[in-house]
Amino acid sequence: MDPVEQWWTRVDIEAKQWLREHNGAEDLPESVRTAITEAGGPGSDGLDGDAWQFIDLQSETPD
């Protein structure tokens, strides 16, 4: 599993938008989980606090 800084750039736009709108969610939709896994992120374990913080900080950065 790659650090969030690496896999985030490979996640599709729809999944990124969902993550930004649901920051901190414990339950991720299957499509979002798949997008994260395919990009090199964590699988069924979900996202940790560092990943959510990174996503929050990246929410205003254009993709």
ZIKAUR-V367997 format. One record per pair of residues at least 4 apart in sequence whose ideal C-beta (glycine too) atoms are under 6 Angstrom apart, sorted by the first residue. I is the first residue (numbers start at 1). J is the second residue. D is the distance in Angstrom with one decimal. If there is no record, write none. Layout:
i->I j->J d->D
i->I j->J d->D
This chain:
i->1 j->42 d->5.5
i->2 j->6 d->4.0
i->2 j->7 d->4.7
i->2 j->40 d->3.9
i->4 j->8 d->5.5
i->4 j->51 d->4.4
i->4 j->54 d->4.7
i->7 j->39 d->4.2
i->7 j->40 d->4.0
i->7 j->41 d->4.1
i->10 j->39 d->3.7
i->11 j->15 d->5.0
i->11 j->16 d->5.3
i->11 j->35 d->5.2
i->11 j->39 d->4.7
i->12 j->35 d->5.2
i->13 j->63 d->5.9
i->15 j->32 d->4.6
i->15 j->35 d->3.6
i->18 j->22 d->6.0
i->18 j->32 d->5.2
i->19 j->55 d->5.3
i->20 j->59 d->4.6
i->23 j->52 d->5.9
i->23 j->56 d->5.5
i->24 j->52 d->5.4
i->28 j->32 d->4.6
i->28 j->33 d->4.7
i->36 j->41 d->3.8
i->37 j->43 d->5.0
i->47 j->51 d->4.0
i->47 j->52 d->5.6
